[in-house]
Amino acid sequence: MKRLFLLTLVLCLSSVAFAQTDNGLILSAGLSHKFGKKFSLDGEVEMRTRNDFKTMDRWTVEVDASYKLLKYLKASAGYSLLVDNNREKISYDEESIDEPVITKWRPSYWGIRHRFNVSFTGSVDAGRFSFSLRERWQYTYRPESDQDLYDFNMESWDKKPVFGSGKSVLRSRLQVEYNIKKSRFTPFANAELYNAWSVEKIRYSVGAEWKMTKKQQLTLFYRYQQINKEGDDEPDINQFGIGYNFKF
């Protein structure tokens, strides 16, 4: 019982921490190749952290193909394998009058999701500025799984079956870039909305692309992610990213 009491105390403190803005890191490495002037193929591996950089959040492997339909219009399609470290979940006794009483605890666990997307990106230049709008339909499928669940009333572990489910989201991203004369750096800023019958998430990003060589590029950025969906236990987060890409 002493261990359960200490575990309960830790979970209560962690639930308070989740109400705060989080901080995380995004690292990625990718390869890209052009087949002629219109068709290109890209691959990327990405790693994310959360919990003020201390906890691994996600691994992603992605492949993407794009085709230039017109001078200012590009179409693309891709697949991503996501390996997520899902957050712990705590259930409380809603009828408790005094202090909240924890009834069940689902610890964090690793799970797999499959994601497919189709995008259309339109762009236009205005002097040294370049504006683009990307509309992306995204479908994510989570396979069926069993999750460990601890019942504090029964003082025992149990398995909770979770059925497979899918979700579609429309992602709309507006971006602006600035071409600095005789510079290897291209600064950019964008805002992206995640819409599933309502705006559930908004991302704001600023950064710069550094063309290290003709074939190598490094991207540095800062992103603020705001969660708008009610009942979502994922907190708002500040993310700092570094991405490397090699063209061959």
C-alpha positions as CSV (number, residue, x, y, z in Angstrom):
1,M,0.0,0.0,0.0
2,K,2.9,2.3,0.7
3,R,4.1,1.9,-2.9
4,L,0.6,2.6,-4.2
5,F,0.4,5.8,-2.2
6,L,3.7,7.0,-3.6
7,L,2.6,6.1,-7.1
8,T,-0.6,8.0,-6.6
9,L,1.3,11.0,-5.4
10,V,3.6,10.9,-8.5
11,L,0.6,10.6,-10.8
12,C,-1.1,13.6,-9.3
13,L,2.0,15.7,-9.7
14,S,2.4,14.5,-13.3
15,S,-1.3,15.4,-14.1
16,V,-0.6,19.0,-12.9
17,A,2.5,19.2,-15.1
18,F,0.5,18.1,-18.1
19,A,-1.6,21.3,-17.7
20,Q,1.5,23.4,-18.4
21,T,3.1,24.2,-21.8
22,D,5.6,21.4,-22.7
23,N,8.9,21.6,-24.6
24,G,10.3,19.2,-27.1
25,L,12.9,18.5,-29.8
26,I,12.4,17.3,-33.4
27,L,15.4,15.8,-35.3
28,S,15.1,14.5,-38.8
29,A,17.2,13.2,-41.7
30,G,16.0,12.7,-45.2
31,L,17.0,11.7,-48.8
32,S,15.5,13.1,-52.0
33,H,16.0,12.4,-55.6
34,K,14.5,14.1,-58.8
35,F,13.5,12.0,-61.8
36,G,13.5,14.7,-64.5
37,K,12.1,18.1,-63.9
38,K,8.7,17.2,-62.6
39,F,8.8,14.0,-60.5
40,S,10.7,13.5,-57.2
41,L,10.9,10.9,-54.4
42,D,11.7,11.6,-50.8
43,G,12.3,9.6,-47.7
44,E,12.7,10.7,-44.1
45,V,13.3,9.4,-40.5
46,E,12.2,11.7,-37.6
47,M,12.5,11.6,-33.9
48,R,10.6,13.7,-31.4
49,T,10.8,14.3,-27.6
50,R,8.5,15.8,-25.1
51,N,8.3,16.4,-21.3
52,D,10.9,19.2,-21.4
53,F,13.1,17.1,-23.8
54,K,13.3,14.2,-21.3
55,T,10.9,11.7,-22.8
56,M,10.9,10.1,-26.2
57,D,7.7,10.9,-28.0
58,R,7.7,9.5,-31.5
59,W,9.7,7.8,-34.2
60,T,8.5,8.3,-37.8
61,V,9.6,6.7,-41.1
62,E,8.1,8.5,-44.2
63,V,8.1,8.1,-48.0
64,D,6.7,10.7,-50.3
65,A,6.3,11.2,-54.0
66,S,5.5,14.5,-55.7
67,Y,4.8,15.7,-59.2
68,K,4.8,19.2,-60.6
69,L,1.4,19.6,-62.4
70,L,1.9,23.2,-63.4
71,K,4.6,25.8,-62.8
72,Y,2.9,26.9,-59.6
73,L,1.1,23.7,-58.6
74,K,2.5,20.5,-57.2
75,A,0.7,17.3,-56.1
76,S,2.1,14.7,-53.7
77,A,1.2,11.5,-51.9
78,G,2.9,9.7,-49.0
79,Y,2.9,7.1,-46.3
80,S,4.2,7.3,-42.8
81,L,4.8,4.7,-40.1
82,L,4.4,6.2,-36.7
83,V,5.7,4.6,-33.5
84,D,4.2,6.6,-30.7
85,N,5.0,6.8,-27.0
86,N,1.4,7.3,-25.8
87,R,0.9,9.4,-22.6
88,E,-0.3,7.9,-19.4
89,K,-4.0,8.3,-18.6
90,I,-5.5,8.7,-15.1
91,S,-9.2,8.2,-14.2
92,Y,-10.8,9.8,-11.2
93,D,-13.8,9.1,-9.0
94,E,-16.2,11.9,-10.2
95,E,-18.5,11.4,-7.2
96,S,-15.7,12.1,-4.7
97,I,-16.7,15.1,-2.5
98,D,-13.4,15.9,-0.9
99,E,-10.2,15.4,-2.8
100,P,-10.0,13.8,-6.3
101,V,-9.5,10.0,-5.9
102,I,-7.6,8.1,-8.6
103,T,-9.5,4.9,-9.6
104,K,-7.6,3.7,-12.6
105,W,-4.2,4.3,-14.2
106,R,-3.1,3.4,-17.7
107,P,0.7,3.8,-18.0
108,S,2.4,5.2,-21.1
109,Y,2.9,2.6,-23.8
110,W,4.4,2.3,-27.3
111,G,1.9,1.9,-30.2
112,I,1.9,1.9,-34.0
113,R,-0.1,4.0,-36.4
114,H,-0.3,4.1,-40.2
115,R,-0.7,7.4,-42.0
116,F,-1.5,8.2,-45.6
117,N,-1.7,11.7,-47.2
118,V,-2.5,13.5,-50.4
119,S,-1.5,17.1,-50.9
120,F,-1.8,19.9,-53.4
121,T,0.6,22.9,-53.0
122,G,0.2,26.2,-54.9
123,S,2.9,28.8,-54.8
124,V,3.5,32.3,-56.2
125,D,6.5,34.7,-56.1
126,A,6.3,38.4,-55.3
127,G,9.7,40.0,-55.6
128,R,12.0,38.2,-53.1
129,F,9.0,36.8,-51.3
130,S,7.5,33.4,-52.1
131,F,4.0,32.5,-50.8
132,S,2.6,29.0,-50.8
133,L,-0.6,27.3,-49.7
134,R,-0.7,23.5,-49.0
135,E,-3.9,21.6,-48.6
136,R,-3.3,18.1,-47.3
137,W,-5.9,15.3,-46.6
138,Q,-4.5,13.0,-44.0
139,Y,-5.8,9.6,-42.9
140,T,-4.4,7.9,-39.8
141,Y,-5.2,4.3,-38.8
142,R,-4.5,2.8,-35.4
143,P,-4.5,-1.0,-35.2
144,E,-6.3,-2.9,-32.4
145,S,-4.2,-3.4,-29.3
146,D,-4.4,-4.4,-25.6
147,Q,-3.4,-1.9,-23.0
148,D,-2.3,-2.4,-19.4
149,L,-4.7,-0.9,-16.8
150,Y,-4.2,-0.7,-13.0
151,D,-7.4,-0.6,-10.9
152,F,-6.7,1.1,-7.5
153,N,-9.9,-0.2,-6.0
154,M,-9.2,-3.9,-6.9
155,E,-5.4,-3.4,-6.5
156,S,-4.8,-5.4,-9.6
157,W,-3.7,-5.1,-13.2
158,D,-5.9,-5.8,-16.1
159,K,-5.9,-5.8,-19.9
160,K,-8.1,-3.2,-21.7
161,P,-8.8,-4.1,-25.4
162,V,-8.7,-1.1,-27.7
163,F,-10.4,-1.5,-31.1
164,G,-8.7,-0.3,-34.3
165,S,-9.8,3.2,-35.5
166,G,-9.2,5.7,-38.3
167,K,-9.4,9.4,-38.5
168,S,-9.3,11.9,-41.4
169,V,-7.9,15.4,-41.0
170,L,-7.6,18.4,-43.4
171,R,-4.3,20.3,-42.9
172,S,-4.1,23.8,-44.3
173,R,-0.6,25.4,-44.3
174,L,0.1,29.0,-45.4
175,Q,3.8,29.8,-45.7
176,V,6.0,32.7,-46.7
177,E,9.7,32.6,-47.6
178,Y,12.2,35.4,-48.2
179,N,15.1,35.0,-50.7
180,I,18.1,36.9,-49.3
181,K,20.3,38.1,-52.1
182,K,23.7,36.2,-52.4
183,S,22.9,34.2,-49.2
184,R,22.7,30.5,-48.5
185,F,20.0,31.1,-45.9
186,T,16.2,31.3,-46.7
187,P,14.1,32.3,-43.7
188,F,10.4,31.2,-43.6
189,A,7.3,31.4,-41.4
190,N,4.1,29.4,-41.6
191,A,0.8,28.6,-39.9
192,E,-1.0,25.3,-40.2
193,L,-4.5,24.4,-39.2
194,Y,-5.7,20.8,-38.4
195,N,-9.4,20.6,-39.2
196,A,-11.6,17.6,-38.4
197,W,-15.1,19.2,-38.4
198,S,-13.5,21.9,-36.2
199,V,-10.0,23.3,-35.8
200,E,-8.4,20.8,-33.4
201,K,-4.8,22.0,-33.6
202,I,-2.8,25.0,-34.9
203,R,1.0,25.1,-35.5
204,Y,3.0,28.3,-35.9
205,S,6.6,27.9,-37.2
206,V,9.5,30.2,-38.0
207,G,12.9,29.1,-39.2
208,A,15.5,29.1,-42.0
209,E,16.9,26.7,-44.6
210,W,20.6,26.7,-45.0
211,K,22.0,25.3,-48.3
212,M,25.3,23.9,-47.0
213,T,26.3,22.5,-50.4
214,K,24.6,21.9,-53.8
215,K,23.3,18.5,-52.4
216,Q,23.0,19.2,-48.6
217,Q,20.5,21.3,-46.8
218,L,20.0,22.0,-43.1
219,T,16.7,23.4,-41.7
220,L,16.4,25.0,-38.3
221,F,13.1,26.0,-36.9
222,Y,11.0,26.9,-33.8
223,R,7.3,25.7,-33.6
224,Y,4.5,26.5,-31.2
225,Q,1.7,23.9,-31.3
226,Q,-1.6,24.9,-29.8
227,I,-4.3,22.3,-29.0
228,N,-7.9,23.4,-29.4
229,K,-9.7,20.0,-29.0
230,E,-11.6,19.8,-25.7
231,G,-10.8,16.7,-23.6
232,D,-7.4,16.2,-25.3
233,D,-4.8,15.5,-22.6
234,E,-2.0,16.6,-25.0
235,P,-0.6,20.0,-23.8
236,D,0.5,22.9,-25.9
237,I,4.2,22.6,-26.8
238,N,7.2,24.5,-27.8
239,Q,9.2,22.5,-30.3
240,F,12.8,23.2,-31.6
241,G,13.8,21.4,-34.8
242,I,16.8,20.5,-36.8
243,G,16.4,18.7,-40.2
244,Y,19.1,17.4,-42.6
245,N,18.4,16.5,-46.2
246,F,20.7,15.1,-48.9
247,K,19.9,15.2,-52.6
248,F,21.3,12.6,-54.9
